[in-house]
Amino acid sequence: MPAYQTFTFNFATGESPDNNPGGPFDEAAVDVPYLAPTQFNNPWLHWRLTAVVTPPGNLPTYEIAGFFNGSGPNPAVGDRWRVHFTAPTLQGLYSIRFVFEEGPFINVSDAPAAAAASPTFVKEWNRDVIVIGPEQTAPGFLAKGPILAFREPGALGTRYLRHSNGETFLKGGVGSPENFLAYSGFTDYTGPEASVDGVGSPAQVNGFIHEYQAHELDWDLSNGDPEWTADGVAQSGRGIIGALNYLSSVGVNSMYMLLMNLGGDGRDVHPFIGTPKDAADSLGNHPVAAGTSGDVRRNYSVKRMREWTTVFEHAMARGIMLQFFLAETEGENIAWLGAGSDSIERRLFQKNMVAMFGHLQGVKWNLCEENILDPAGNSAQFTVTELTDMAHWIQRWDISDYDPYRSGVVGSWIGHPISVHGAPNLSLQELYTQIRDQVSDADWWLDCTSMQLHGFEQRFNDCSSNVAGPRSSYSDFTESIQSIFVAGSSGSTGSSSRFVVMDVDEQGSNNNGVGDESPGAGTPCATATSEDRRKRVLFDVLLSGGNIDWYFGYYSFGGTVQVPDRSFGGGDLRVENFRTRAMILTQTRAFRELLSSFPLRSMEPSDGSVMNEANDAEFGDAEVLTDHDSTYVIYYPTLGTGSTANPGTVAVTAPSSSGPYDYVGRWFNASSTMPIGSPTVFQLTAGGGSHSPDTSSLDPALYGSDYIYLITRVN
């Protein structure tokens, strides 16, 4: 099989056809019992299927979690089990031993396969898989491989994730709707309050479920787009699949979504059987799953998880990474899966999500939304110790590829990147400082930040009259968070200096976010425009070595509670039509693709390389990303006012030997990244010198606009 593609192993008593194989798979007739999810014989909890993988080249073995897959028309019961195996980069023969065990709570045990305490039932089977090179014409991520936090040679590593084939991954995506999976086309989502815990969010439309009708025309049979039948309704997947198609078409390569939000804001996404209506009470009691005698949290909807898998695999083919949030900030959401990091329900949930979706090439696990620590290291959500326990549990089962630099010369198998989201600004500093100081190098797990930044904007309204300061310094804040990790811990228990991937996943005040481009949309603040966000956020973040997912704001769309007007974009929980953010998404793609053509992994922010330039009272002065050698990417929020442009001077570093060296400078339109005029050729002697950008090709009437200036060395 080609590297980076998934082979699915199915095991059952007999060889009845699988309802949704979803690609290459192996179906074996084996002797496994027919099970129902009762309290004392729960296949999710008291049975375990594990694949023990022996790779070529004398590399260490690793384990992949399998999962219960029901059986035919009633997937709550059955004898079908499944393991997803995604082929790593290394070519050769992989020998896989499948171990099937029964024992009390064995599926949340740390014990290796066939080593758990007194299993009462053990079966083993063997399969061999030959992995060859990747299929270069495969769609999306299937040709590039998993997106991972590979370690680079050198003490600090790298600022960016990259694919297994070596390509740098620069994120430019959407952070809304966080309840993307609250979709009417999924099983058990057919009524106005189906699968909704309680009444939904404050000031939102009660019982709202996404339909994505505006994107049904983006579904394309000629491209082989999938669909399914949910609760007897055919063509159920067209809206959500079409939404992914549209997002891919405008360059979105990342999405942020919750896998379980019961007790949280939306209260409309979960993987369980039935339609739970009530959050956990103070004693942690939960409703019984329909058709079972067990806790709803211990029984999963096989059919809906197959539908989720279809959606997620389509995202991989369209080149969209999925950031999966595993907990929400609200205490009621955390209580749903039990207190702390090691409750049975939380460990089962996390392991099942890895088993079902860890085969995907582009995944990031985010442990919790808005995880807040106080200065003592305590937490309203999870402490650093609890976060570490959860991260290690995920790493126990999540393997994607081999990293030769992760553990020195020996290397190690690694899984998808892990992150934790923080509350705005100073709370972020506290969270990430505590992680740095409490987690040792041996236990280190944080690959990416997940930042919510207000800059200097007010909490609930970022209209111009309420901006507390000259500008929203997203660049300064992004760089300051990176400096926490680069500085390293001064204590004996913390971590060494390192780079961590900087992800800005929410920006602006919580009400506004990126706003809504629809005429007459309900964005609370008129200044929350695409132009404002481009100048205030996009270039600040990306030229600070960061990545971005756009948050759409927290507000309702037009119409009435009874008949909502879905033609508007809606805010964070109610986004129905992604075309309402087309401008900012298109601009993000243009600049992301321009940056990705440069040697990003050797570049760093260096705003001080530009001196004496014009300063915009609202958006500040120039931003610079450079390798201090062959490439300088400079963003000017303005060149001044009146008839005189002032780009200042650029300090350019040239190689220290020989010379002279030839450079090219060129202006670009900031909103489209299209070049303006002709390039300027200039020379610098060994060691470099100063360069004053020539503005003669620019329109003096537009000096107040924003521009990109690019300097590249050609010899």
N, C-alpha and C positions, 0 to 999 in steps of 0.2 A: 504494500500500500504506500502511497506517496506521503512524505513527511508533511505534517501539519494538518492532515485530514483525519477524520474520526471514524473509527470502526466500532460498531456497537455489537456486543455479545449479549444474546438472549438465551436464557435457560428456562425450561419448563418441563412438566411431565407431558410428554407427547410433543408433537410439532404443529400445534394449531397456529394459524397465521396471526402475525402481529398486526394490530390495528394501525400502527403508525411507525413503521421502521425508520423513516426519515433518512435513509441513505444506506451506505454499505453496512451490512450486519451479518452476524453469524447466529443461526438458530440451532440449538442442540437439544435433543430429547434426553433428559436426565431425570433421575428419581428424586424429585423434591416434593414436599407435601403441599396439599391444597389448603390455603390458610384464609381465615377471616380475621379482621382486626378487632377481636374481642379483647377484653381487659387483660386476660392471662395468656393469650396466644397471639399477641400483636406482632405482625411481621415487620413493622417499622422499628420495633423496640427490642424484641426478644429473639430476633433472627438477624444474621449478618452474612452478607456476601462480600468477599474481599478478593481483589485481583492482586497477586504478588508478581511483580514484573522483574524479570532478570534481563537486563539490557546487554548488548554486545560490549566487547572491549574491557571486560573485567571491572566495569563500573558497579557501584553498589545497587542492590535491589531497592525497589520502592513499592508502596501499596496504593491501590486505587479503590475507593469505596464503590460498591454496587448498591442497588436499591430495588425495593419491591415494585413491580410494575403491573399488578392486578392480573386480570384475565378477561379479555373480550368485552361483552356488553355491560358487565357489572365490575368495573375495575377496583371496587373496594375490596373484593375478595379474589382469590385466584392462586395460581402457582407459577406466575411468570416473574422472572428477575432479570435485571439488566445491568451491564457495566459498559460505560463509554471509555474507549481508549483512543486518545489523540496521539498520533505518531510524532515523536520528537525529531530533532534535527539529525541526530546520529543515525546513520544507515547501518543496516545489518539485521541479524536475527534476534527477535525479542521472544523469550519464552515466558508464558504467562500461566501461573497456577491459580486456579479459582478455588477458594475455600468457602464452604457454606456451613455455618454454625448456628446452633441454638443454645441459648442460655439466658438467665435473667439479666435483662438490661445490657446484653452483650453489644448492641449496636451503638452504645455510648461509652464503650470500654476503650481504654488506651492500649490494651494488650494487643500484640501482633497477632496476625492470623494464625489459627490453630494453636494458640498459646494462652487463650483466655482460661480463666479458672473453671475447670470442670464442665466444659460444654457437653451437653447431652446428645448432640447430633452433629456429626461432622461428615461432610462429603467433599471430595476434591476432584477437579477435572483439569486438564492441561490443553493449552493451545499454543501454537507458534505463529508469529507474525513477522514477515520480512518487510522492513521499511526501506524504501528507496528515496531518491531525491524528490524535492517538492515539484508539484505540477505548476509550471510557471504561468500557465494560462488560467489557473483556477481563479474564481472571483474573490474579490475583497481580501480578507485576511488569510484565506486558505492557501494563497501563494506565498505569503510573507511570514507566516508563523505567529505564535503567541506574542502578545505584547507584555514584556516582562521588565523587571528592574534588574537587568544584567549589571554586574559590577564591571567597571572598566579597570585596566591596569592603572596603578597610581593610588595615592593615599585617599583622595576624596571621592573617587568614583565619578559619576556623571549626574548632570542636572535633569536628564531626560530618560523616559522609558524608550525601549526600542524593540522591534520585532526580532524574532529568532534569526532572520536572514540578514540582520545588521542594520536595517533601515530605522532611522530615528522616528519616533512617534511624537508629534507635536499636536496637542489636543486643542480642538476648537469645536465645542459641542453645545448641547442644550441641557439645562438643569431643571427644566419644567416640561410637562407636569411631573412632579415627583410620584404621583399616583398613575403613571402611564398605564399600568396593568389593570386599573379599574375600568375594564372594557366590557361593553354589553355583549360582545361576541364570544366570550368565554363561558364555559360550562358553569351553571349556577349564577349567571349574571343576567337573568332575563327579565326581572321585574324592577320597579322604580326604587325599591330599597333592598334588592337582592344582595346578599353577602355584605351588607353594610352594618357595621357595629355602631348602634346608636343612631343619632340624627345627623351625623356629618359635622362639618366645621362651622364655627361661628360665622355669621354673616354670609354664608355660602348657600347654594341651592340644595336643600335637603334631599337626600336620595339620588343625587346626580350620579350618573354613570357615563363614562366616555363612550362616544359612538364613532368619532372621527369621520363623519359622513363627507366632509369636504375633501377627504383623501381617498374615497372609494374609486374615483376616476384615476388615481395614480396607481392603482392595482393593475397589473398587466399580465394577462394570460400568456401572451407570446413570449414573455421572459420566464415562464414557468413559475410564476408567483403562487405560493401556497394559499389554500383556504381550507375550511373544515366545516363540519356540522356540529353545532352546540345546542343541546336541549331541543333537538329536532329542527333547528333553523339552519338551512343551508347557506353557503357563501358567507359564513360568519366572520371570516378573517380579513375581509377585503379592506375595511377601514384602517385597521392597525397596520397591516402589511403595506398598504398604500402610504401611510404616514411615514414609515421607514424609507420607502422609495423616494418620497419627496425630500426628506431630510438629507439622504445621501446625494440627491441631485444638486443640492445647494451647498455641498461640501461639509456637512456636519459629520464628524467622525467620533462622536462620543455622546452618550446619554446617561442621565442620573436618574435612578428610580429606586423606590422602596419595594422590597419583597414581602413585607408584612407591616402594615400600618394600623392594625387594630389598636384602639386606645389612643391613637395619635391624631393628626390633623384630618386626613381624609377618611380614615376608618373604612376603607373599601378595597383593600388588597390583602390577600392572605393565600397560603397554599393548602389550606385544610379542607377536609370533607365537610359538607353541610354549609349552613348560612348562619354563623354565630351572630347574635344580636347584642350581646352584653359584654362589656369589658370585665376583666377579673375583679372580683370583690376584694375587700381588704384581707381576706384569708387566702386569696389566690385560687378560689374555686372557679371552675369553668364549666360551660355547658357540655353535655355529652354529645359526641359526634353522631349524626343521624345514621341509623342502621347499625350502630355498634354499641357496645357497653363500655367503651373507653373514652378517655379524655379527648376532646376535639383537637387539642394541640399535639396529640400523639398519632393522628391519623390524617393522611395526606390525600388530596384529590388527584388520583393518578391521571384522570382524563384531562383535568385543567393543567396539570404539569406537562402533559404531552403538548398541549396547545401553547403553553409558554415556551417550551423547547422549540417548537416550530417558529415562533416569533423571534426568539433569540438567535437561532441558526440563520434565519434570514438576515438579521442584523449583521452577522459575521460576513455573509456573502456581499453585503452592501458596504462593508468597511466601517461599521459603527461599533466602537467599544462600548460596553455596558458597565456602568458603575453601580453595583448592587449594594444598597444600604440594608444592613441587617438589624438595625434598631432605630427607633425615633427618640427624640429628646424627652417626650412626655413620659412621666412616671407610669401612667396607665399602660402605655405601650410596652415598657420594659417589664411591668408586672405580668403581662400576658404570658410571657415565657419564663416566669419565675425570677425570684430575686438573685442577683449576682450573676457571675459569668459561667458557673458550672452546674446550673440546674439541669435536670434531665431533659426538660423540654427545649432549653436553649441549645444544649449540645446536639440534640437530635435535629433541631431545625437547621443549625449551621452545617452539620454533616450532610443532611439531605440536600441542601442547596449546593454544596460542593459536589456531591455524587451526581446530581441531575444536570448541573450546569458548569461544572469545572472543566468539561471537555472543550468548552468554547475558547476560541483563540484570543478574543479580546474581552477580558473581564477584569474589573477591579473590585475587591471586597472592601467595603467601608463599614467599620464596626459599629458606628453609631453617629447619628445626626446630632449636632450641637452638644457634644460631650463637654461638660463644664467641670473644671477642677477649681477648687479654691486654693489659696497659696499653700495650704498644708498638704495638698495632694489628695484631699478627699474629693468626692464627686457626687453631684446630684444624679448622674447617670452611672458611669463605670469609673473605678479608680484605675490608675496605671497598672497595678497588679492584675486587675480583672481584664483590662484590655489586652495585656500580655498573654494571659491564659487563653482568651478567645482566639487571639492571633495564632498561637502555637497549636491550638486544636484544629484550626483551618489548615495550617501548614502541614499538619500530620497527614491530611488526606488529599491535599491539592498539589499535584505535580504536573508541570507543563513542559519543562525542558531542562537541559543541563547547562550550568554556568561554570565555566572553567576558572573564574576568578572569585567566586563567592566565598570559598574557604581556602584561599591561598592557592598553592600548587595543585592540591587534590581536587578542588572544585566540589560542586554538589548539585543535586537535583533541586529545582526551585519551582514554586507555583506562581499564581497570579499575584500582582502587587496588592498590598494591604495598606489601608489608610484609616484615618479617623477624622471626622468632621468636627470643627470647633465653632463656638459662638463668636460673634464679631470682635475684631480688633484686640483689645488687651486680654480678653479671655483666651484668644488663640495663643498669645505669647506664653501665658501661664500653662496651658495644656502642653504645648510642644517643649517648653523648658522642662517641665516635670518628666515627660517621657525621656528626653535626653539624659536627665540626671538620674533616673531610676532604672533604666533598662541598659544592661551591659552589652558589650559587643557580641558576646556569645548568645544572648537572648534577643538580639535586635530584630525587630519585625516591621518597623514603619518604613515603607518605601515611598509614600507620597503624603503630602499634606492634603487637606480638603478645607479650604479657607472660605469663610464668610466675611467679606470686608465692606464696611461702610465708608472707608476713607475718612474724611472729615465731615461726611454728611450726617444729618440728623437721623435718629433711629426710625422715625415714622414718616418723614417727609424731606425730600432732598431738593425742593424747589430753590431757586437761586437765592431768594431772600433768607433762607434758613441755613445756608451753607456756613458752617462755623470754621472759617479759615480761608486762605486764598485759593485752595484747590483740593480735590480729593486725591491724595497721594497714594495711589494703588501701587506705584512702583516702589516707593520708599518702604511701604509696609511689606510687600513681597520680599524685597531684599533683606529687610530686618528679620523676617522669619527664617530665611535661609541662613542668616548669620548665626542664629541660635545653634544650628547643627554644625556649621563649619567651625564654630568656636570650640565645640566639644565640651564635655563635662569637666569641671574642676574637681569633682569628688572622686572617690575610689570605686563607686558602684556604677557610674554612668558610662556613656559611650564615648568613643573617640570621634575626632573630627570626620565629617562626611558630608556629601551632598545628599539632600532629600528632594524628590521631585516636588516642585511648587505648583499646586493646583488651586486656582481661584474658582470655586464652584458656585458662589453666590456673591452678588455685588449690588451696591446701591442700598437704599433703605428697603426694608422688608415689604413695604407697600408697593413700591414702584419697580424695582429691578431694572430690566432693560426697557420696560414700557411696552406699548402696543402700537404698531404702525397703522392700524385700521382707522379710517376716518370716523370720528365720533366715538372712539373707544373709551372705555372707562378708566384709563390710567389716571390715578389721583393727581399727578403732577405733570404739567404740560412740558416741562423741561426734560422729562425722562424720554429723550428721543434717541434714535439711532446715531445721529451726529454727535450728540453729547456723549453717549456711551463709547463711541469710537475714540473720541478725543480724551475722555476722562479715564477709560478703563482699558480698552483693547490694546493700544500701543504701550501703555504703562505696564500692563501685565506681561505681554509677550516679549517686550524688550528688557524685561527684568529677569528673563530666564524662566518665566512661568508659562502655565497652560490655563485654558479657560473653558468653563461651561456657563452658558448664559442663563441666569435666573429671570423669570418673566414677571415677577411681582405678585403680590397677594391681594387680589381684588376680583370681583365678580364681573361677568359680562352683562350685556343689556337684556332687555326683555323683562319678564316677570318670573317670580318663583315657580309659577305653574307652567309657564311657557318661556323658557330661557331662549335668548337669541344666540344661537351657536355660531353665527357668522362672525362675531367678534372673537378675538383671540382668547380672552379670558386670562386670569392670572394663574398662579402656580398650580392650583388643583383643578382648574377648569379649562385648560387649553384644549381646543378642538381643532384649530386650523393653524398649522405652523406657517402658512404663508403670511400671517399677520406679523411675522418677524423676518420676512425675506431679506430686507435691506441689510440688517446687521449680520445675519447669517452669511449672506453673500460677501460682504466686506471682510468678515472674519476668514472665510475661505481664501479670499484673494491674498491677504497678508500672510496667512499661515503657509500657503503654498510657496509664496516668495521666500519666506524665512527658511522653509524646509529644503530649499535648493542650496543652502550654505552649510558650512561645517559646524552645525549647532553644538555638537558635543564638545567642541574646543572653544566655544564663545562664552562671553560673560558680560554682564551689564557694566558700562563704563561711561556714565553720563558726564563725568568730568573731562572726557576727551574733547568736548565742545565747550568753547569759552566765549564769553561776551556776546552771546546771541540774544535775540529778542525774547522777551518773556511775556507770556499771556497771563493776565491777572487771574483768570479762571482755571486755566489748564497747565500753567507752568512753563518750563523751558524744555530744551531738547532731551530726548531719550536716546541712548546708544547701546547697541549690542555688538560686540566685536571679538575677534580672536587676537587682536593686537598684532596682526601680521598681514593677512591678505584680504580681510573683509571688515567693513564698518557699515552697519545699518543704522541710520540716524532718522529719528522722527522729530519734526518741528511742528508743534501745535499752532505756531504762527511764525511768520517772518517779519512781523511788524505792521505798522499802519502808515498810511500816507504813501508817498512816492518812493520811499527808500526801504529796501529790504536789508535785513540784518541777520544773516545766518551765522555770524561769528566766525571763529577759526577752529579747525579740527586738528588736534595733535595726532599725527599718524606715525605709527611705529613701523619702520622698515627693517629688514635683516641687517645685522651689524657688519657683515663683510661685503666686500666688493661694491657694486652699485655702478651707476645710478639705477633706480627701479622705476618702472613705468606703472602708473595708476590711471584708472578711469573713474570719474565722478559723474553721476547722473541723477536727475530729478525724476520723481514718480508722483503721480496723483495718489493721495493717501486713501481715498475712498475706493478706488478701483485698482490700484497698483500698476496702472498703465504708465509707460515712460512719457516724459515731457521733453520735447526738443531733442537736441543732439548731445551726446556725451562730451565731457571735457577730459582731455588727456593732459596729465602733468607728471613731472618727475620729482623724486626725492633721492637724496644721497643716502649712503649707508647710515643706519640708525634712525632715519626718518626725519620728520620736521612738521611744519604747519602748512595747512591747506585752507584757503578761503574759497568756499563754493561760489561758482559763477551763477548769478541769478538772471543773466540777460535773456535766457529762454523762457522766463516766467512772465505772466501778465501782471503788470504793476497793480492793476485794479483788484487782483486776488492775493496780494501779499498777506492779507489777514487770514487766508485759508491755511489748512494744514498740509504738509508735504512730507514725503520720504526722500532722503538723499542717500545714495548708495556709493560707497568707495570700494573698488576691488583692485588688487594688484595683479598685473598681467604678465610679469616676468620675475 
